[in-house]
Amino acid sequence: MKEIFYKWNQISLVKRIFGGIIVGILLALVVPEGAKWVSIFGSLFVGALKAVAPVLVLFLVIDAISKHRSGTQTNIKSIIGLYAISTFLAGFVAVLASFIFPVKLSLVSGAEDLSPPSGVLEVLQTLLFNIVDNPINALMNANYIGILAWAVVFGFALKSANDTTKTLISNVSDAISTVVKWVISLAPIGIMGLVFDAFVTNGLSALMEYGKILALLLGCMFFIALVVNPLIVYIYIRQNPYPIVFRSLRESGITAFFTRSSAANIPVNMNLCEKLGLNKDTYSISIPLGATVNMAGAAVTISVLTLAAVHTLGIEIDFATALILSVLSAVSAAGASGVAGGSLLLIPLASSLFGIPNDVAMQVVAVGFIIGVLQDSCETALNSSSDVLFTATAEYAKKRKEMKETAKKSA
């Protein structure tokens, strides 16, 4: 049995998920009545995600904020600013694209008692009350906005804690991430059940549905990587941005595409920074930090899939509410796990902004895992490659500023 599990884990997760999709489709087409028991695997998989997601968000954000050290002379403030700008613009672009190309999903249940907000004031009121929710209650009821708020507060409060305490928090965070990896390692079986249930319920139309949402997600990510990020870089360095953009995508993005983990791609990014001749004191901080908080691809995923649920449920939102979603997507993306599929676990946070129940939101998460073979790979490639891109941009901008100041003094 151990040998079977070992061989199973040796197979790429992407290949295993693809195999699960194929098996689910075949079972739905060949024996739709005789294999109904298969759908239970999908329900168990979603249930496991619902159980671990709140704790994961809490400890990841606390760990990221508490470990940040001040006093070191680096470009880290500029880099964090670039991370924030890119992530916000990614969420905003995804919101605009979702309005221009609205996509609907087939949600099975959970929307019967839906009470959508009547306007932006009600959204803000709900947001504020969720922020001040009891932290234990927030964890029990999967109130992700409250979880994120308390994680930020605890993170700042623990910045002055001793190293032993921070190590404990980091170890707990790593342990939870390991549990998430275990859950996600079962994704092929869970996705087999989800795909089977989707095809038995909706037929081949489900394939077109997933194709549309996947096309919208990947289109937004390519637009961020090839248009928005180069524009940001150009504004900072006033030079052709594409040489460093393409090198980051080639030497970091391709590796991240296959590892599907920003955390796993940290050594690759640090090696690339060294080859680019960047300041080690800067990139030794910015690269690990970026693997946690620089999540433009995650912001795209959260925004697009949340608005797919909004369109499906017929909730009408105005521009002000969409802007709040862009900000919330950026903030929640910063808490996305560095493991494969981490951003999908934060969709309920954004969905709660519109009064969408957690059960419905987790169905959207399940759709995300079905298309995750490509979505998560492209998301990770965008996230991880931009860590190097913006670290280099901040340093090049600083050198440009120093050269201008030197030229002025010489004149």
C-alpha positions in Angstrom: 0.0 0.0 0.0 2.9 2.4 0.9 4.4 1.7 -2.5 1.2 2.5 -4.3 0.9 5.8 -2.4 4.5 6.6 -3.2 4.1 6.0 -6.9 0.8 8.0 -6.8 2.6 11.0 -5.3 5.4 10.7 -7.8 3.0 11.5 -10.6 2.7 15.3 -11.3 -0.4 16.8 -9.7 -1.3 18.4 -13.0 -1.3 15.0 -14.7 -3.3 13.4 -11.8 -5.9 16.2 -12.0 -6.2 15.9 -15.8 -6.7 12.1 -15.3 -9.4 12.8 -12.7 -11.2 15.1 -15.2 -11.0 12.5 -18.0 -12.3 9.7 -15.7 -15.1 11.9 -14.4 -16.2 12.8 -17.9 -16.1 9.1 -19.1 -18.1 7.9 -16.1 -20.7 10.6 -16.6 -21.0 9.7 -20.3 -20.9 5.9 -20.0 -22.5 5.0 -16.7 -24.3 8.1 -15.4 -26.7 6.1 -13.3 -24.5 3.3 -12.1 -21.7 5.5 -10.8 -23.6 8.1 -8.8 -21.6 7.2 -5.7 -18.6 8.9 -7.4 -20.1 12.4 -6.7 -19.5 11.8 -2.9 -15.8 12.3 -3.5 -16.5 15.8 -4.8 -18.5 16.7 -1.7 -15.9 15.3 0.6 -13.2 17.3 -1.1 -15.1 20.6 -0.9 -15.9 19.8 2.7 -12.2 19.4 3.5 -11.4 22.7 1.9 -14.1 24.4 3.9 -12.7 23.0 7.1 -9.0 24.1 6.5 -9.4 27.4 4.7 -10.3 29.7 7.6 -7.3 28.6 9.8 -5.0 28.8 6.8 -5.9 32.4 6.1 -5.4 33.4 9.7 -2.0 32.0 10.3 -0.5 32.8 6.8 -1.3 36.5 7.2 -0.1 36.7 10.9 3.1 35.0 9.9 3.8 37.2 6.9 3.2 40.5 8.9 4.9 39.5 12.1 8.2 38.5 10.4 8.7 41.8 8.6 11.7 43.6 10.1 12.2 47.4 9.9 15.5 49.3 10.0 17.3 47.6 7.1 18.2 50.0 4.3 16.6 48.5 1.2 14.2 49.3 -1.6 11.6 47.2 0.2 9.1 50.1 0.6 9.2 50.8 -3.2 8.8 47.1 -4.0 5.8 46.7 -1.6 4.3 49.7 -3.3 4.8 48.0 -6.7 3.3 44.8 -5.4 0.3 46.7 -4.1 -0.2 48.7 -7.3 0.1 45.6 -9.6 -2.3 43.5 -7.4 -4.9 46.2 -7.2 -4.8 46.9 -11.0 -5.0 43.1 -11.6 -8.2 43.0 -9.5 -9.6 46.1 -11.3 -8.8 44.8 -14.8 -10.5 41.5 -13.8 -13.6 43.4 -12.6 -13.8 45.4 -15.9 -13.3 42.3 -18.0 -16.0 40.4 -16.0 -18.5 43.3 -16.8 -17.5 43.3 -20.5 -17.6 39.5 -20.8 -20.0 38.3 -18.1 -19.9 34.5 -17.4 -22.4 32.5 -15.5 -21.9 29.2 -13.6 -24.3 26.3 -12.9 -24.5 26.3 -9.1 -26.3 23.3 -7.7 -27.8 24.7 -4.4 -27.4 27.1 -1.6 -28.8 30.2 -3.2 -32.4 29.8 -2.1 -32.1 32.0 0.9 -29.8 34.6 -0.7 -30.3 38.2 0.5 -28.1 40.4 -1.9 -27.1 43.8 -0.6 -29.3 46.7 -1.8 -26.4 49.1 -2.4 -22.9 50.2 -1.6 -23.9 51.5 1.9 -25.2 48.1 2.9 -22.1 46.6 1.5 -19.9 48.9 3.6 -22.1 48.3 6.7 -21.7 44.5 6.3 -18.0 44.9 5.7 -17.5 46.9 8.9 -19.5 44.5 11.1 -17.7 41.6 9.7 -14.4 43.2 10.5 -15.2 43.6 14.2 -16.6 40.1 14.5 -15.4 37.9 17.3 -12.3 36.1 15.9 -13.4 32.7 17.2 -16.9 33.3 15.8 -15.2 34.4 12.5 -13.3 31.1 12.3 -16.4 29.0 13.2 -18.6 30.7 10.6 -16.0 31.2 7.9 -16.2 35.0 8.1 -13.1 35.6 6.0 -13.2 39.4 6.2 -13.1 39.2 10.0 -10.4 36.5 9.8 -8.3 38.7 7.6 -8.8 41.8 9.8 -7.8 40.0 13.0 -4.8 38.3 11.3 -3.5 41.8 10.4 -4.1 43.1 13.9 -2.4 40.0 15.5 0.5 40.2 12.9 1.3 43.8 13.8 1.0 43.1 17.5 3.4 40.2 17.2 6.1 42.2 15.3 7.8 42.9 18.6 7.5 39.4 19.9 10.6 37.3 20.6 11.9 34.9 17.9 10.7 31.8 19.7 7.1 33.1 19.4 7.5 34.0 15.7 9.1 30.6 15.0 6.1 28.9 16.6 3.7 30.9 14.5 5.7 30.2 11.4 5.8 26.4 12.3 2.0 26.4 12.7 1.6 28.2 9.4 3.9 25.7 7.7 2.0 22.8 9.3 -1.4 24.2 8.0 0.1 24.6 4.6 1.3 21.0 4.7 -2.3 19.9 5.6 -3.5 22.0 2.6 -1.0 20.1 0.4 -2.4 16.8 1.7 -5.9 17.9 0.9 -4.9 19.2 -2.6 -3.1 15.9 -3.3 -6.5 14.3 -3.2 -7.8 16.9 -5.7 -7.8 14.4 -8.6 -10.3 12.1 -6.8 -12.4 15.0 -5.6 -12.4 16.6 -9.0 -13.4 13.3 -10.6 -16.5 13.4 -8.4 -17.1 17.1 -9.1 -16.8 16.7 -12.9 -19.0 13.6 -12.9 -21.7 15.5 -11.0 -21.4 18.5 -13.3 -21.7 16.5 -16.4 -24.6 14.3 -15.2 -26.4 17.4 -14.1 -25.6 19.7 -17.0 -24.4 17.5 -19.8 -21.7 18.7 -22.3 -22.7 22.3 -21.7 -20.6 22.2 -18.6 -17.5 21.9 -20.8 -18.4 25.1 -22.6 -19.1 26.8 -19.3 -15.7 25.9 -18.0 -14.1 27.0 -21.3 -15.6 30.4 -21.0 -14.5 31.1 -17.5 -11.0 29.7 -18.2 -10.7 31.9 -21.3 -11.7 35.0 -19.3 -9.2 34.2 -16.5 -6.3 33.5 -18.7 -7.0 36.5 -20.9 -6.9 38.8 -17.9 -3.6 37.2 -16.7 -1.9 37.6 -20.1 -3.1 41.2 -20.2 -1.6 41.9 -16.8 1.7 40.2 -17.7 2.2 41.8 -21.1 0.5 45.2 -20.8 -0.2 46.4 -17.3 3.0 45.2 -15.6 5.3 46.5 -18.5 3.5 49.9 -18.3 4.2 50.1 -14.5 7.8 49.2 -15.1 8.1 51.9 -17.8 6.7 54.6 -15.6 9.3 53.8 -13.0 12.5 53.3 -15.1 11.6 55.2 -18.3 13.1 52.5 -20.5 11.9 49.7 -22.7 10.4 47.3 -20.0 10.0 44.2 -22.2 13.6 42.8 -21.9 13.3 42.4 -18.1 9.6 41.4 -18.5 10.4 38.6 -20.9 13.4 37.4 -19.0 11.3 37.2 -15.8 8.6 35.2 -17.6 11.1 33.0 -19.2 13.4 32.2 -16.3 10.9 32.4 -13.4 7.5 32.1 -15.0 8.0 28.9 -16.8 9.4 27.1 -13.7 6.5 28.5 -11.6 4.0 27.3 -14.2 5.0 23.7 -13.6 5.7 23.9 -9.8 2.4 25.7 -9.3 3.8 27.1 -6.1 5.2 30.6 -5.4 6.9 29.3 -2.3 8.6 26.5 -4.2 9.8 29.0 -6.8 11.6 31.2 -4.3 15.1 29.6 -4.9 14.7 30.1 -8.6 13.8 33.8 -8.2 16.6 34.5 -5.8 19.1 32.9 -8.3 17.7 35.0 -11.1 18.1 38.1 -8.9 21.7 37.2 -8.3 22.3 36.8 -12.1 20.7 40.2 -12.6 23.2 41.7 -10.2 20.5 43.0 -7.7 21.1 43.9 -4.1 21.1 40.8 -2.0 19.9 42.7 1.1 16.8 43.7 -0.9 15.9 40.5 -2.8 16.5 38.2 0.2 13.5 40.0 1.7 11.4 41.0 -1.3 11.4 37.6 -3.0 10.1 35.6 0.0 7.7 38.4 0.9 6.5 38.6 -2.7 5.7 34.8 -2.6 3.2 35.7 0.1 1.8 39.1 -0.8 2.4 39.8 -4.5 -0.6 38.0 -5.9 -1.8 39.7 -9.1 -2.9 36.4 -10.5 -4.7 35.6 -7.3 -6.6 38.9 -7.5 -7.7 38.1 -11.0 -8.9 34.7 -10.0 -10.8 36.0 -6.9 -12.4 38.8 -8.9 -13.4 36.8 -11.9 -14.8 33.8 -10.1 -16.6 36.0 -7.5 -18.3 38.1 -10.3 -19.2 34.8 -12.1 -21.2 33.9 -9.0 -22.6 37.4 -8.8 -23.8 37.2 -12.5 -25.1 33.7 -11.9 -27.2 34.8 -8.9 -28.5 38.0 -10.7 -27.0 40.4 -8.2 -26.6 43.9 -9.7 -23.6 46.0 -8.5 -22.6 49.5 -9.2 -19.1 51.0 -10.0 -18.5 51.9 -6.3 -19.1 48.3 -5.2 -16.9 47.0 -8.0 -14.1 49.3 -6.8 -14.5 47.9 -3.3 -14.2 44.4 -4.8 -11.0 45.4 -6.5 -9.5 46.6 -3.2 -10.8 43.5 -1.3 -9.4 41.2 -4.0 -6.0 42.8 -3.7 -6.0 42.6 0.1 -7.3 39.0 0.2 -4.9 38.0 -2.6 -2.1 39.0 -0.3 -3.2 36.3 2.1 -3.2 33.6 -0.6 -1.3 30.5 0.2 1.9 29.7 -1.6 0.7 26.2 -2.4 -1.2 25.2 -5.6 -4.8 26.4 -5.6 -4.2 28.7 -2.6 -6.1 31.7 -4.1 -9.3 29.6 -4.6 -9.7 29.3 -0.8 -10.1 33.1 -0.6 -13.0 33.4 -3.0 -15.5 33.1 -0.1 -14.0 36.2 1.4 -14.8 38.3 -1.6 -18.2 36.5 -2.1 -19.3 37.5 1.4 -19.1 41.1 0.3 -22.3 40.5 -1.7 -24.0 38.4 0.8 -23.3 35.1 -1.1 -23.5 32.2 1.4 -20.3 30.1 2.1 -21.9 27.0 0.6 -22.4 28.7 -2.8 -18.9 30.3 -2.6 -17.4 26.9 -2.1 -19.1 25.6 -5.2 -17.4 28.3 -7.1 -14.1 27.2 -5.4 -14.8 23.7 -6.7 -15.2 25.1 -10.3 -11.8 26.8 -9.8 -10.2 23.5 -9.0 -11.7 21.8 -12.0 -10.1 24.4 -14.3 -7.1 24.7 -12.1 -4.9 22.6 -14.3 -4.3 25.7 -16.5 -5.7 28.5 -14.3 -3.4 27.9 -11.3 -0.3 27.3 -13.4 -0.8 30.6 -15.2 -1.7 32.4 -12.0 1.5 31.2 -10.3 3.6 32.1 -13.3 2.3 35.6 -13.2 2.7 36.0 -9.4 6.2 34.5 -9.1 7.7 36.2 -12.2 6.5 39.6 -11.1 8.3 39.2 -7.8 11.6 39.4 -9.7 10.3 42.0 -12.1 9.3 44.5 -9.4 12.4 43.8 -7.3 14.5 44.7 -10.4 12.3 47.7 -11.2 12.7 49.3 -7.8 16.5 48.9 -8.0 16.7 50.2 -11.5 14.5 53.2 -10.6 16.8 53.9 -7.6 19.9 53.8 -9.8 18.2 56.1 -12.3 17.4 58.6 -9.6 21.0 58.5 -8.3 22.4 59.1 -11.8 20.1 62.1 -12.3 21.1 63.5 -8.9 24.8 63.0 -9.8 24.3 64.6 -13.2 22.7 67.7 -11.5 25.6 68.0 -9.1 28.1 67.8 -11.9 26.3 70.5 -13.9 
